[in-house]
Amino acid sequence: MSATEIIEQIDKLPSNEQEQVFTVLAGKIIQRRAPDAKRWLDRKLSFEEACDVVFRENRELFALLAK
């Protein structure tokens, strides 16, 4: 089955099932791009906790952006 055919099948699913497919695929993409990101998947963080993680783990990036 081609990717186009799979996408057509996903489009036919109810929205809640499409969300499940999206969640699984997004998780796989994140794991491949940033293997260390797996530890954050399925964790329920408050906005403040999430901000702390983002700023702490991207300190170098934010330092460069601040210049």
C-alpha positions in Angstrom: 0.0 0.0 0.0 1.4 3.4 -0.9 1.5 6.4 1.4 -1.2 8.1 -0.7 -3.5 5.1 -0.1 -2.8 5.1 3.6 -3.5 8.8 3.8 -6.8 8.3 2.0 -7.7 5.6 4.6 -6.8 7.9 7.5 -9.0 10.6 6.0 -11.9 8.2 6.2 -11.4 7.5 9.9 -13.5 9.4 12.6 -11.7 12.4 14.0 -10.8 10.7 17.3 -9.1 7.8 15.5 -7.3 10.3 13.2 -6.0 11.9 16.4 -4.7 8.5 17.6 -2.9 8.0 14.3 -1.4 11.5 14.5 -0.2 10.9 18.1 1.5 7.7 17.2 3.2 9.1 14.1 4.2 12.3 15.9 5.8 10.3 18.6 7.8 8.2 16.1 9.0 11.3 14.3 10.1 13.0 17.6 11.9 9.8 18.7 13.8 9.6 15.4 14.8 13.3 15.4 15.6 13.6 19.1 16.1 10.2 20.8 16.4 12.0 24.1 12.9 13.5 23.6 11.3 10.1 24.3 11.5 10.8 28.1 9.1 13.7 27.7 6.4 11.8 25.7 3.2 11.0 27.6 4.2 13.2 30.5 1.6 15.7 31.7 3.4 18.9 32.5 1.9 22.2 33.6 2.7 25.2 31.4 5.3 26.4 33.9 7.0 23.0 34.0 7.0 22.8 30.2 8.5 26.3 30.0 11.2 25.3 32.5 12.1 22.2 30.4 12.2 24.1 27.1 14.3 26.9 28.5 16.7 24.6 30.4 17.2 22.2 27.6 17.6 24.9 24.9 19.8 27.3 26.9 22.4 27.7 24.2 19.7 28.4 21.6 18.1 31.1 23.7 21.5 32.6 24.5 22.2 32.9 20.8 18.7 34.4 20.1 19.3 36.9 22.9 22.3 38.4 21.1 
